[in-house]
Amino acid sequence: MSAQQMRTQRQQKSILPAVFGYVAAALIGLWPLAAHAGQIVLSNGDRLSGTLNRVADGKVHFTSDLVGPVTLDLNKVLTFTTDEPVKIVLQDNTVLSRQITAAQSGVLTLAESTVANVGQINMADVVAINPPDPETPKWQGSVSVGWTSVHGNTRSESINVSAETSLRREMDRITFGADYGRSEQENRSTGTEETTEDWWRARGKYDYFLTQKLYGFVEGRYATDKIAELDRRMIGAVGAGYQWVESDRMNFATEAGIAYLTERFTNNTPGNSEVSAQAGYHFDMKLNDRLKFINDLTYYPSFGQFSDYFLTTTAELRATLTKNMYANFRVLFDYDTSPAADKGRTDVKYILGVGADF
């Protein structure tokens, strides 16, 4: 073997250990990345690797590399880790962005950070992990229509339309509503059509929440009824309310305030304008998956004489037909102690219709 061949062989032998050293170093460097991949360990010992999506409302949402998205009860999870920083929202509204290296015995252990030195936090102080972005508030409402046509011994046509819409934001709530009814019946003795119903009413209201449940409000109402000789009834009110319950299943609020009520009539009955108190409530509840009950009442007693008052209430039962369609039966009840001359104090309307949510 020549001297040149011997030098080449020595160089190859010296290079091989270096190459193996680089490969080993690379594998050792990659090992922590695999070891810190997101993982969840269940109380029965099962392990899943993947990505922690969200922890909220007692549920853990996790995407497993093998089985895909899974949702688990938090009380069935022994521990979990994340492979990258996650958003942690605390009870005091503090928000941390940290990697979770362990979640065990009710304590979250966080990776080191140069920004926040918090190493451990109690799960009891955590509102959510990676909570979804809040939805942008949208207008919601419904429209319902009832129509009746009778042809035979008698001939009549009637229609009723109701609409309502509201916008609920974190600090306030805006509500609008309107109702309309008209009915005509043929007078066979004269051969003419007689109007037996012709009325409409509208309402607008703004609530501002001072706390989570306490709010102040300003409200305006307008109504007219030709058959009752009511040219117009206008009400402006301010006051305060308390939202006892607010959920998808049930809502209940009570209110009290001061109102200014004006009534004008189409006959010779003198009109009136007076300051009154205002008290009322709103209640709605889902009785089951298909039925919903809605009821509101407002009472306006005059400060000058409490026996002189106006009361209005609405009760409605809705039955779901499809995702956005429903059938409803409504009762509108008004009681006015000072109606137009020769007109009754009580006015009751029964409305059967079909509606749609939007």
SEGU-997057 format. One record per residue (C-alpha): x, y, z. Coordinates in steps of 0.1 Angstrom, whole numbers, plus 5000, padded with zeros to 4 digits. Example, Ala and Ser with C-alpha at 12.3 -4.5 7.8 and 13.67 -1.06 7.14 Angstrom:
BEGIN
512349555078 513749895071 
END
This chain:
BEGIN
500050005000 501450334990 501950625015 499150824997 496550535001 497450505038 496850875044 493450865026 492350565047 493250745080 491251055069 488150835061 488350675096 488651015113 485551145093 483150865102 483050935139 482351295132 479451215109 477950975135 478451255161 476551505140 473651265134 473451165170 473451535180 470651605156 468551315169 469051435205 468051785195 464851655179 463951445210 462651735231 460351845203 458751505202 458651495240 456851835242 454151755216 450651825228 449351525248 446351435270 446251165296 442951035308 442150915343 442050555330 445550575317 444750625280 447050875261 446351085230 448851295211 447851595191 446651955197 444752105225 442052325209 440052465239 439152415275 435852575286 432652505305 434152185320 434952035285 438351965269 438351995231 441351805216 442451705181 444151365182 446651275155 444950935152 441250975158 440651345150 438551585171 437351465205 435551635233 436051505269 434851595303 437551785322 437051565353 438051265333 441351415323 444351335344 446751585328 447451755295 450151955277 450352185247 452952195220 452852575217 451652875237 447852895243 445653175255 444753145292 441953365305 441853405343 438953515366 440453865371 440453905333 444153855331 445253695298 448353485296 449953335264 452053045277 452852685269 451352435293 453852165304 451551995329 447952015342 447651795373 445951805407 444152125397 447252315389 448652435355 452352435352 453552685326 456752695305 459252965314 458753305300 460753625300 457453825299 455553665327 457253485356 454153295366 455152935368 451952775382 448252875384 445252705399 442652565375 439952725397 441353065386 441052975349 437953085330 438952925297 441852815276 441852925239 438253055242 436553125209 436353485198 432953645209 430353665181 429554005167 426154105181 423454085154 419854205151 417453925157 413653915155 410453775140 407553855118 404153685120 400953715099 397353605105 394753625077 391153515076 388653525047 385053415051 382653375021 379153245025 376253365047 378653635058 381553785040 384553925059 388253975055 390754035083 394554055086 396954095115 400754155113 403254165141 407054235139 409754265165 413554295165 416254345191 419954395194 421754275225 425254395231 427454355262 426354695277 423054775261 419954635244 417754795217 414154665210 411554765185 408054615179 404954685160 401454535155 398754605130 395154475125 392354545101 389054365095 386054435072 382654275071 379954295045 376654455057 374054255036 371254495044 373054785028 375454595006 378454795019 381654695036 381954795073 385254825090 385154625123 388854655132 391454915123 394354965147 398154965150 400755025177 404555055179 407155055206 410855145209 413055085239 416755135249 418254965279 421755045292 423254795317 424854965347 425854615361 425354265348 421654275358 420754635367 419854865338 418355205330 415855245302 414155495280 410955395261 408455535237 405055395226 402355495201 398955345194 395855425175 392455255172 389655395149 386955165162 387755265198 387755635187 391355655198 393155905176 396455845194 397955735226 401555845232 403755735261 407255835269 408955675300 412355645318 413255425346 415255125358 414954755355 416554435369 417354135346 416753845371 417353575344 418853605309 419453275290 418453085259 415752895279 414253175300 414253555305 412653755333 412954125340 411054375361 410954755357 409755065374 409855435363 408055755354 405955805323 404156085305 400955965289 398856155263 395556045248 393556215220 390156095207 388356125174 384956205189 384056485214 385756315243 388256555259 391856445257 394156405286 397856435294 399356325327 402456215345 402155855359 404155585375 405255285354 405654925366 405954605346 407754285337 408754075307 408853695309 409553425283 410353065287 410852755265 408352505278 409952225258 411752185224 408752305205 406752535227 407652885240 405553115262 405953495262 404253745285 404754105293 402654355313 402954735319 400854935343 400555315343 398755455374 398155835374 400056025402 396956245405 394555955411 395755595413 392355465403 392855635370 395255405351 396055235318 397254875317 398454675287 399654315285 400454055258 400553675262 401753455234 402253075228 404652975200 404852625185 407952555164 407152425129 410652425113 414052565122 412852925115 409052895112 406452885139 402652905146 401453135173 398453235193 398453585209 396153765233 396454145235 394654305265 394254675272 392354835301 391855215301 389855365329 389355685308 388255565273 386455765246 382755835254 380455545248 383355305245 384255015268 387255025291 388354675281 389854585247 390854225240 392354095207 392853725198 395353665170 396253335154 399153345129 402253195114 405653355118 409353335109 412453415129 415353605114 
END
